[in-house]
Each structure stands twice: as structure tokens, then as C-alpha cells.
Amino acid sequence: MIRAGGKQAGARVTPDFFAIMGSAVRNNASDIHIKVGKPPILRLDGLLRELNLPPLEEARVTKELATLCIAAGVEPLPEQASQLDFSHHEEGLGRFRCHLYRQQGSWAATLRVIPEAVPSFVDLRLPPIAQSITELDRGIVLITGATGQGKSTTAASILASMAKSRSIHILTIENPIEFVIPGEVASVSQRAVGIDVESYEQALEAAFREDPDVLFIDELRSVKALEVALHAGESGHLCISTIHTADALSTISRIGSMVAEDLRRSILARLADSLRVVVSQRLVPLATPPGRVLAAEVMVATATVRDVIRDPGKHKSLPSVISREGPASNAQTFDQALMTLVRANLISLDSARGAASNPDDLTRAMRLS
């Protein structure tokens, strides 16, 4: 657990560290890696690239990261801690989600670069279902994908769009807070675990006493979080969350496996009743670098999809159900999304095959079309 130490007046990162952060922002990097014995590393379009700087010595890493903690108002590198999570806004650069951790006896860090402004649906090339999500009053929406595939950014874009147009209370539970959602029309409350509230459990237990219309849980990481999400959907609230799964099929399987086998059918039945949409994301390199574009599988909880979710024996049929029902409900499989991007000359066929759930099926479908 991190402890807020109170941000010191005028506290800033060192000039060298500011330069590293600035290089990440200028190059549109998604992450910065700081580690003893290596130069600073940026993740650009999904690939790691070392900066043209000398390897970092342990004393320097310790100093730089301690200064970062002080600038963020966090106790610097407490001896009893093995990792720290917090957000930091650096004047002139923007926000960073900071994860500091011990490895091989020394401190290291990964900083996620967060844009100052929440990207729009157009910026992110989100599928049309995103607008429909902003109009929902109740149920569960899940945004899934591997680490670094833009789940938090998509969630923030949806929440920001809601906040611009609806007179509602949006409550978020995050560790740490990434995007700050402007409360233009809505009232927005963002709780950082470890700073605003001691633990996820405390934040989840208190959530409904805070009268949310929309609840955002940054990750569906526990049975407790799952229970709160289900209760939200069942009691007339909208719950949006993320989960580290590759697609809709693996999402339903993961949720079923979170509980004991004798409870599985009951949980799946409740999920089927409350689920509205699953958006699964993969970022694919553009045909003309640099940059990546979003390919999204979208599963809408139609009556047929709900029936499939309730029965574990039918789960493997989800991709074919999504493909069949897609045109009528704004749903689509990954392969359908990838084919659209190839036809628009945004990505190459090779990149599409690399991201496809079924590369050979994708190739055959492209030839037939």
C-alpha cells in the first residue's frame, strides 16, 4: 500500500528524467521502462526501443525514482514496499501512470504515458457500439484485451462522452487514476486505491453508498469486483470494467472460472441477464508506419448470446453467433474488423493475419470477397 506524503511545493522530477519523459511524449510512446544496467527504454507501436543514452547505474535509478515519488506526493521508496502504484502529472508534459517495483534487489519502473485530453471516439476509431454504450442506463459493459491494447483509453473516452451529455453521477475505482474525466454535465468522482481509499475491498463495499449512476471498476480482478458488477447491473446501475482476456469467448470462460464449479451456472445466468456489450481490442500496426489502429471484436448480448452464455457447453459457439448476428446488432468478430481495415488500406494482409483469431479463415474470406 502506498502512502500519500503530500506533494512538496515546486517539487519536480530531475531535468534528466524530465527529458526522458519528454522524449516519450514527443515520440508518441506508450510506456517508459527504467531499469538498472539498461538505458531508458520506450515502447513505440508495441515494440521496445532503447534511447541513445548510457546504461543507468543503481544510484541514479534510486535517485530519479525517489524524486519522482516526491514530485507525485508519495512516500519515496519505503523500505518495506516491494512495489508502488500512483499517477503523476508533470507540468508541460502530461500525466503518467507510474508502477515502481523491485527486481534483482534494485528498483525499476514502468511509466504509462497518458494523454492530457481524453481521446474522442474518432481519434480512437472506436466501433459504432461505443456511442450506444454511452446511452445505456443499466447492465454490464466489459472492455477486454491484453496489456497495452488501449482498454483504459477506450473506457475513459466512453466515460468522458457520458460526462459531457448526461446529468448523472459517474464513480470510478482505479489503481491508480489514469485519465481525469472532466465533469462537464455529469458529477464525476474518481477514487484512487491507496490514496483516496485504503483498498479495493473498501472502495467496492462503499460504492453504492456513494449513489452512482455509472460505476467504473478499472479491472475485474476478483470475485468481490465481479459480485459488485453483477449487483450493479441487477439493481439498475451501469457498470463498466476491463478484464485481461483476448476475446468474448475467453472473457465468458474467465468469469465462469472465477467462482467454484458449483456456483458457475448461477454466476453465468446472472451475467447473461446483466451483460450488455463486450468490446475486445487489439492494436495492429498501420500499413504506413508509424502508428497502430484498433481492431475490435464486439459482442452484443442479444437473446441468442444470452442463451449461449448460460450454458457452458455452448460457449465455443460464441464466435459464430457473433458473426451471424453482427449486421443486425453492430456486433463483429475480430476477423470481420480486420477485413474492414485491410479493405480500407489501413493495415496489410500480413498484419491482419498476425492479429486474426483464425488466420487461414481470414485469408480465405478475403479471397472470396
N, C-alpha and C positions, 0 to 999 in steps of 0.2 A: 504494500500500500504506500503510495506517495503522500507526502505531506506538503501542503502549501506553506511556503515560508514568507510570503509577502514580497511582491516584486519591488526591488530597490529602485528608487528614483533615478532615472537616467541609465539604468542597467542595460547593457548591450553585449552582444557576443563580440569576440575579438575581431579586429579587422581582417585577419586571415580567414576566420570562419565565415565572416560576412561575405568575403569574396567567393568562397566555395558555394555558399547558399545562392549568391547572385548568379554564379555560373549555371547552377541547376535551373534557376528561373529563366534565364536567357535562352537556354537550350531546350526548354520545354521538357526537362527530365521529370520523371515521376517520383524518383527516390534518390536519396544520397546515402551512401554507405561509408561509415568511418570505422577504421579497424587498425590496430597496431600492426606495423610491418608492411602496410599497403598504402599506396597513395589514395586520396579520396576517390570514390567511385560513384558514377552517375548511372542510373538506369534510363536509357534512351530508347523509346519504342520497344520496350521489353527486353533489351539487351544491355549488359553491363559494359561500361566504358571507363577506363581509368583516366583521371585528369593528369596532365603533364606536370606533375609535382613530385617531390621526393617522398619516399615512404614515411609514414607517420611514426614517430617514436612514442613510447608509452607515456612519458611525462607530458608530452604535448597533447596527446589524446585526452588524458585525465584533466589537464588544464582547460582545454577547449570545451569539453563536455560539462565540467563544473561551472564554467562561465555561462554556458547555455542554460543550465538549470537556474542559476541566479537571475538571468535575464527573464526567464519564464515564471519566476516566483516560486520555484520548487526547491526544497532542501537539496543541496548539491551532493550527489553520490553518497548517500548514507551507507555506512559500513555494513549494516545488517541487510541491505537491499541487494537482490540479485538482478532486478530489472525495474525500470521506471517508465511510465507512460504519461505523456502530457502534451498539450498543444502550446505552440509559441507563435506569437505574431511579431515579426521583425519589420520595423518601420522601413518603408521603401522597398520591401521585397514581397511580403505577404505572410500567409500562415503556413506552419509546418506541423505535422503530426510526428511527434518525437517518441521513439522507442529506444531506450538505452538499456543495455544488457551486459552481463559479464560473460566472457568466453575465454577459456585458457588462462584464467587468472587476471585478465585485464578488461577494462571497459571498452565497449564498442557501441555503435549507434546506427539506426536506420531512420532517416527523416523522410516522410512522405510530403511532397510539395502540394499544397492546397491553393488553388487559385483564389485571388481576393474576392472576385464576384462568383456567385453560383452560376455555372453554365446553364444556358437555356436548352430546351428540347432540340432546337435547330442546331445549336453548337454541337450537341452530343449525337445528333442523328438518331434520336430515340424513336422507336416504332410508334405508330398512332395510338396504341393502347395506353401510352403514358398520359395523354390528355384524359382518357376515360377514367384512369385511376384517380386523378385529381377531383373527380366529381363523385366518387364513392362516399357513402356515409357510414358504412359498416363492413365488417369482414376482415380478411387477412390478405395482404399482398406480400409476396416474397420475391426478393431480388437476389439472384444466385450467380455464382461464378467462382473461379479460382482467385487467389490473391492477386491484386493488381489489375483486375479486369473492369474496374470502374463502378463497382456496386454502390459504394458510398456516394459517389458523384451523382449517379442516377437518382438515388434516394433523395439527396439534397435538392436536386433540380425539381423533383416532384413536390417536395415539401415547400420549396420556395414559391412554386407556382400556386399552390394552395394558399400560402400566406398572403399572396397578392390579391386574391379574389374572394376569399371566404371568411366570414366573421365566425371563426372557430378558435378553440384553444388547441394548439399543437404542443405536445410534450415529447421531448426526446431524452433517452437514456443512452449515454455514449461514454466510451473509454478509449481515447479522450474525445472531446468535441473537435470535429474537423471543420466543416463549413459552419459559419454563423448565419442562421436563417433570418433575414430581415422580416420583422413583423409589420408589414405594411397595412394590412387589413386585419389579419389574424393576430391573436395573442400567442407568442412563441416562448416557451420555457425550455431551456436546454440544460440538462443536469450532467455534469462530468463526474463519473465514478472516481473516487479518491480525492476529490476536491470539494464538490458540492454535496456529495453523499458518500458514506464510507464504503459501501459495497453494492454490487448489482442486486443482491437479495433485498437490501433495504430499499433501494430505488424501485424495484418491481413491486414490493409489498405496498409501498406508498402511492403507486402510480394512480390508482383510481380515486384516491382521496384528493388528488390534485385536479380533478374534473376535466380530463382531456376529452376532446372530440376525436383527435388523431393522436395515436401513440406510436412513436418510432423507437424501436429497440435495435441498437446498432448491429447486434448479431444474435441469432437464435442459438445460443451456445449451451443451454442447459434445459433440463426438464422444467425447472421453475419458469424460465423465459417462455417455453412452449405453453405451459399452463396459463400464463398471463395473456399470451397472444390469443389462445383459444377463448379464454374468458372475455377478452375484449371483443372478439368477433361475435360471440354469443350474446353479449349484453348491449349491443347497439353502438359499439365504437369501431373505428377503423384502426387496425394495427398494421404497420409497415415494418418489415425487418429484412435482414440479409442472412444468408447462410452459405457456407463454403461447399457448394455442390456444383457439379458440372452442368446439369440439365434438370428438367422437370422430373424425369423418372428417378434420378438419383436423389432428388430433393424429397420426394414422397417416401422413398426407401429409407433415407436417413432419418426422417421424422419418425417413421414406424419403429426404427431400431433404437430410438432414444428411450423407449419405455420397455418394461418387462413384457415377455411374449403374451402373458395372459391379459394384458391391457391393450395390446396392439390394435385389435379390431375396434375397440371402443374409441381410442385416440384417432384412428383413421376415419371413423364415422364422424367424429366431431370436426376433424379437419375438412372432410368433404363438405359438411354443412356450412363452414365458415370461410373456406378459401374462395378468393375471387380471381386472382391472377398470380401466375409465376412467370417472372421475366428472368431468363438465364443469359449471361453475357460472355462473349469472347471478343477480344480486340485483335484485329487482323491487320497486318502491315498493308499500307496503301500501295497500289501499283506504282505510283510515283512518290518515292520517299522524299522527305521524312514524314512520319506520322502513322497513326493507326486509325481504323474505323470500326465502329461497333457492329457486330453481328449478334442478333438477339433471337433466341427461341422464346416464343410467347405461348403459354398455356392458359386459356381462359376456362374457368370452372363452369362448363355447360352441364346439363343434366347427365349426358353420357360420361363426361370426365368425372363427375362426382360418383357415379356408379362404379367406375373403374378404381377410383381411389379407395372406396370402401372395401374392395376385395383384393387382398394381396396377390391372389392368383392371377389377377388380370393386369397387374401393374406393367408388365412388359409390353402391353399393347398401347401404352400411352403415346409413344411417338406416332404410331399410325393413326390414332384417334385425333391427335393434334393436326396432322397433315390433312386428314379427311374433313375436319370441321373448321379448319382455318379460315377459308374465304368468308364464312358467314359470321365469324366472331372476332376478326382481327388477330387470330392466332396464326403461328407459323413455326415450323421446325427450323433448326439451325441450317439444315441443307437448303431449305427454301430461302432463308435470309441470305445465305452465301451466294446462291444462284442469282439473286437480285443484284447483289454487289458486283458480281462478275459481269453481268449484262450491262451494268452502268459504268463499266471500265474503272471501277474504284479499286478493285483488287484483282490479282492474277488468278488463273485457274489453279496454279500450284499452291498459292497461299490458301485458296478456298479448300483444296484437298487437305492441306495440313490442319485446318481448323474444323473440318467436317466430322460429324459423328460417324458417317459411313462414306469414306472417300470414293469407293468404287461405285456406290449407288449415285453419288453426286455426279461423277463423271458420266455415267450412263444417262442420267436425267438431262445433263447439259447437252449431250449429243442428240437426244430425242427432241429437245426443244429447239 
